[in-house]
Amino acid sequence: METATVRIGPKYQIVIPRVVRETLQLRPDDTLLFLVSGDSVTLRNRPANFTEAMRGLHKEIWPPDPADWLEKERAAWE
């Protein structure tokens, strides 16, 4: 894990440290997302397509065959 410190300027601007720019492969005019959770902030590249970026997210919690699982759940309601 890398650590970097930056100072906030009078206009609340910061310079993104080189290690962060290289890790995120940032280029001028890129758009960033700030994900805020409590007192923590995660900085990420803004994906070009949110649908593609979220595809497969949390797939480990879904059963291997969702259609079969859904059919069994509906049968249990009867």
Backbone as JSON Lines, residues from 0, in Angstrom:
{"i":0,"aa":"M","n":[0.85,-1.17,0.0],"ca":[0.0,0.0,0.0],"c":[0.89,1.24,0.0]}
{"i":1,"aa":"E","n":[0.59,2.14,-0.9],"ca":[1.32,3.41,-1.0],"c":[0.58,4.46,-0.18]}
{"i":2,"aa":"T","n":[1.33,5.41,0.34],"ca":[0.76,6.53,1.07],"c":[1.27,7.82,0.45]}
{"i":3,"aa":"A","n":[0.4,8.78,0.28],"ca":[0.79,10.08,-0.26],"c":[0.06,11.17,0.52]}
{"i":4,"aa":"T","n":[0.73,12.28,0.71],"ca":[0.15,13.41,1.42],"c":[0.08,14.59,0.48]}
{"i":5,"aa":"V","n":[-1.03,15.3,0.51],"ca":[-1.18,16.51,-0.31],"c":[-1.7,17.64,0.57]}
{"i":6,"aa":"R","n":[-1.45,18.85,0.13],"ca":[-1.94,20.02,0.85],"c":[-3.07,20.64,0.04]}
{"i":7,"aa":"I","n":[-4.11,21.07,0.72],"ca":[-5.24,21.72,0.07],"c":[-4.9,23.2,-0.1]}
{"i":8,"aa":"G","n":[-5.04,23.69,-1.34],"ca":[-4.75,25.09,-1.64],"c":[-5.89,26.0,-1.2]}
{"i":9,"aa":"P","n":[-5.7,27.31,-1.34],"ca":[-6.72,28.27,-0.9],"c":[-8.05,28.14,-1.66]}
{"i":10,"aa":"K","n":[-8.02,27.56,-2.86],"ca":[-9.25,27.35,-3.62],"c":[-9.73,25.9,-3.48]}
{"i":11,"aa":"Y","n":[-9.27,25.21,-2.44],"ca":[-9.63,23.82,-2.15],"c":[-9.18,22.87,-3.27]}
{"i":12,"aa":"Q","n":[-8.12,23.21,-3.96],"ca":[-7.58,22.35,-5.01],"c":[-6.41,21.55,-4.45]}
{"i":13,"aa":"I","n":[-6.22,20.36,-5.03],"ca":[-5.08,19.53,-4.67],"c":[-4.37,19.09,-5.95]}
{"i":14,"aa":"V","n":[-3.11,18.73,-5.8],"ca":[-2.36,18.12,-6.89],"c":[-2.34,16.63,-6.61]}
{"i":15,"aa":"I","n":[-2.77,15.85,-7.59],"ca":[-2.8,14.39,-7.4],"c":[-1.37,13.87,-7.5]}
{"i":16,"aa":"P","n":[-0.9,13.19,-6.47],"ca":[0.48,12.71,-6.46],"c":[0.76,11.74,-7.62]}
{"i":17,"aa":"R","n":[2.0,11.72,-8.05],"ca":[2.41,10.89,-9.18],"c":[2.05,9.43,-8.98]}
{"i":18,"aa":"V","n":[2.27,8.9,-7.77],"ca":[1.98,7.48,-7.53],"c":[0.5,7.18,-7.76]}
{"i":19,"aa":"V","n":[-0.36,8.11,-7.41],"ca":[-1.81,7.93,-7.62],"c":[-2.14,8.04,-9.11]}
{"i":20,"aa":"R","n":[-1.58,9.05,-9.77],"ca":[-1.83,9.22,-11.21],"c":[-1.39,7.99,-11.99]}
{"i":21,"aa":"E","n":[-0.24,7.45,-11.64],"ca":[0.26,6.28,-12.36],"c":[-0.55,5.03,-12.04]}
{"i":22,"aa":"T","n":[-0.92,4.86,-10.78],"ca":[-1.7,3.69,-10.38],"c":[-3.07,3.68,-11.06]}
{"i":23,"aa":"L","n":[-3.72,4.83,-11.11],"ca":[-5.04,4.93,-11.73],"c":[-4.97,5.21,-13.22]}
{"i":24,"aa":"Q","n":[-3.76,5.35,-13.74],"ca":[-3.54,5.66,-15.16],"c":[-4.33,6.89,-15.57]}
{"i":25,"aa":"L","n":[-4.19,7.95,-14.79],"ca":[-4.93,9.19,-15.04],"c":[-4.26,10.0,-16.13]}
{"i":26,"aa":"R","n":[-5.07,10.68,-16.92],"ca":[-4.62,11.57,-17.99],"c":[-5.37,12.9,-17.84]}
{"i":27,"aa":"P","n":[-4.82,13.98,-18.39],"ca":[-5.55,15.25,-18.32],"c":[-6.96,15.1,-18.91]}
{"i":28,"aa":"D","n":[-7.89,15.78,-18.32],"ca":[-9.31,15.78,-18.7],"c":[-10.06,14.52,-18.31]}
{"i":29,"aa":"D","n":[-9.43,13.57,-17.61],"ca":[-10.16,12.42,-17.07],"c":[-11.12,12.92,-15.99]}
{"i":30,"aa":"T","n":[-12.17,12.15,-15.75],"ca":[-13.13,12.46,-14.7],"c":[-12.97,11.44,-13.6]}
{"i":31,"aa":"L","n":[-12.99,11.92,-12.35],"ca":[-12.82,11.05,-11.2],"c":[-14.1,10.95,-10.39]}
{"i":32,"aa":"L","n":[-14.26,9.84,-9.69],"ca":[-15.37,9.65,-8.75],"c":[-14.8,9.69,-7.34]}
{"i":33,"aa":"F","n":[-15.47,10.39,-6.46],"ca":[-15.15,10.36,-5.04],"c":[-16.27,9.58,-4.37]}
{"i":34,"aa":"L","n":[-15.97,8.41,-3.85],"ca":[-16.95,7.57,-3.17],"c":[-16.8,7.82,-1.68]}
{"i":35,"aa":"V","n":[-17.81,8.42,-1.07],"ca":[-17.74,8.82,0.33],"c":[-18.54,7.85,1.18]}
{"i":36,"aa":"S","n":[-17.88,7.3,2.2],"ca":[-18.53,6.37,3.13],"c":[-18.08,6.74,4.54]}
{"i":37,"aa":"G","n":[-18.96,7.4,5.27],"ca":[-18.59,7.84,6.61],"c":[-17.48,8.87,6.52]}
{"i":38,"aa":"D","n":[-16.36,8.59,7.21],"ca":[-15.24,9.53,7.16],"c":[-14.12,9.05,6.22]}
{"i":39,"aa":"S","n":[-14.47,8.13,5.3],"ca":[-13.5,7.63,4.33],"c":[-13.92,8.01,2.92]}
{"i":40,"aa":"V","n":[-12.94,8.26,2.08],"ca":[-13.19,8.6,0.68],"c":[-12.33,7.7,-0.2]}
{"i":41,"aa":"T","n":[-12.94,7.12,-1.23],"ca":[-12.22,6.31,-2.21],"c":[-12.25,7.07,-3.53]}
{"i":42,"aa":"L","n":[-11.09,7.18,-4.15],"ca":[-10.96,7.89,-5.41],"c":[-10.81,6.87,-6.53]}
{"i":43,"aa":"R","n":[-11.67,6.98,-7.57],"ca":[-11.64,6.03,-8.69],"c":[-11.79,6.77,-10.0]}
{"i":44,"aa":"N","n":[-11.3,6.14,-11.06],"ca":[-11.6,6.64,-12.4],"c":[-13.09,6.53,-12.64]}
{"i":45,"aa":"R","n":[-13.66,7.49,-13.33],"ca":[-15.07,7.39,-13.71],"c":[-15.13,6.47,-14.93]}
{"i":46,"aa":"P","n":[-15.89,5.39,-14.83],"ca":[-15.95,4.49,-15.98],"c":[-16.69,5.14,-17.15]}
{"i":47,"aa":"A","n":[-16.31,4.77,-18.35],"ca":[-16.97,5.29,-19.54],"c":[-18.41,4.79,-19.6]}
{"i":48,"aa":"N","n":[-18.64,3.58,-19.08],"ca":[-19.96,2.98,-19.13],"c":[-20.22,2.32,-17.77]}
{"i":49,"aa":"F","n":[-21.12,2.88,-16.99],"ca":[-21.38,2.35,-15.65],"c":[-21.96,0.94,-15.69]}
{"i":50,"aa":"T","n":[-22.76,0.64,-16.69],"ca":[-23.35,-0.7,-16.79],"c":[-22.26,-1.75,-16.95]}
{"i":51,"aa":"E","n":[-21.32,-1.48,-17.85],"ca":[-20.21,-2.42,-18.06],"c":[-19.34,-2.52,-16.82]}
{"i":52,"aa":"A","n":[-19.12,-1.4,-16.14],"ca":[-18.26,-1.39,-14.96],"c":[-18.87,-2.2,-13.82]}
{"i":53,"aa":"M","n":[-20.21,-2.27,-13.76],"ca":[-20.88,-2.98,-12.67],"c":[-21.22,-4.43,-13.01]}
{"i":54,"aa":"R","n":[-21.01,-4.82,-14.26],"ca":[-21.32,-6.19,-14.67],"c":[-20.53,-7.18,-13.82]}
{"i":55,"aa":"G","n":[-21.23,-8.14,-13.25],"ca":[-20.59,-9.18,-12.45],"c":[-20.33,-8.77,-11.01]}
{"i":56,"aa":"L","n":[-20.72,-7.56,-10.63],"ca":[-20.49,-7.09,-9.27],"c":[-21.22,-7.98,-8.27]}
{"i":57,"aa":"H","n":[-20.55,-8.46,-7.28],"ca":[-21.08,-9.33,-6.22],"c":[-21.66,-10.64,-6.77]}
{"i":58,"aa":"K","n":[-21.1,-11.12,-7.84],"ca":[-21.61,-12.36,-8.41],"c":[-21.43,-13.55,-7.47]}
{"i":59,"aa":"E","n":[-20.54,-13.43,-6.5],"ca":[-20.31,-14.54,-5.57],"c":[-21.5,-14.81,-4.65]}
{"i":60,"aa":"I","n":[-22.43,-13.85,-4.52],"ca":[-23.58,-14.08,-3.64],"c":[-24.76,-14.71,-4.37]}
{"i":61,"aa":"W","n":[-24.72,-14.74,-5.71],"ca":[-25.81,-15.3,-6.48],"c":[-25.56,-16.77,-6.77]}
{"i":62,"aa":"P","n":[-26.63,-17.57,-6.85],"ca":[-26.47,-18.99,-7.15],"c":[-25.96,-19.19,-8.58]}
{"i":63,"aa":"P","n":[-25.35,-20.35,-8.87],"ca":[-24.82,-20.59,-10.21],"c":[-25.89,-20.51,-11.3]}
{"i":64,"aa":"D","n":[-27.12,-20.96,-11.0],"ca":[-28.2,-20.92,-11.98],"c":[-29.36,-20.12,-11.4]}
{"i":65,"aa":"P","n":[-29.39,-18.8,-11.61],"ca":[-30.44,-17.97,-11.0],"c":[-31.85,-18.37,-11.41]}
{"i":66,"aa":"A","n":[-32.05,-18.82,-12.65],"ca":[-33.39,-19.2,-13.11],"c":[-33.91,-20.39,-12.31]}
{"i":67,"aa":"D","n":[-33.06,-21.37,-12.06],"ca":[-33.44,-22.55,-11.27],"c":[-33.75,-22.13,-9.84]}
{"i":68,"aa":"W","n":[-32.93,-21.28,-9.28],"ca":[-33.13,-20.8,-7.91],"c":[-34.46,-20.06,-7.82]}
{"i":69,"aa":"L","n":[-34.75,-19.2,-8.79],"ca":[-35.99,-18.43,-8.78],"c":[-37.21,-19.34,-8.88]}
{"i":70,"aa":"E","n":[-37.13,-20.35,-9.69],"ca":[-38.24,-21.29,-9.83],"c":[-38.5,-22.02,-8.51]}
{"i":71,"aa":"K","n":[-37.45,-22.45,-7.83],"ca":[-37.61,-23.13,-6.53],"c":[-38.21,-22.18,-5.5]}
{"i":72,"aa":"E","n":[-37.78,-20.92,-5.51],"ca":[-38.33,-19.94,-4.56],"c":[-39.82,-19.73,-4.82]}
{"i":73,"aa":"R","n":[-40.2,-19.6,-6.08],"ca":[-41.62,-19.4,-6.4],"c":[-42.44,-20.62,-6.03]}
{"i":74,"aa":"A","n":[-41.89,-21.82,-6.22],"ca":[-42.6,-23.05,-5.85],"c":[-42.8,-23.1,-4.34]}
{"i":75,"aa":"A","n":[-41.88,-22.55,-3.56],"ca":[-41.98,-22.56,-2.12],"c":[-43.12,-21.67,-1.62]}
{"i":76,"aa":"W","n":[-43.55,-20.71,-2.41],"ca":[-44.63,-19.81,-2.02],"c":[-45.99,-20.48,-2.06]}
{"i":77,"aa":"E","n":[-46.09,-21.54,-2.83],"ca":[-47.41,-22.18,-3.02],"c":[-47.75,-23.1,-1.88]}
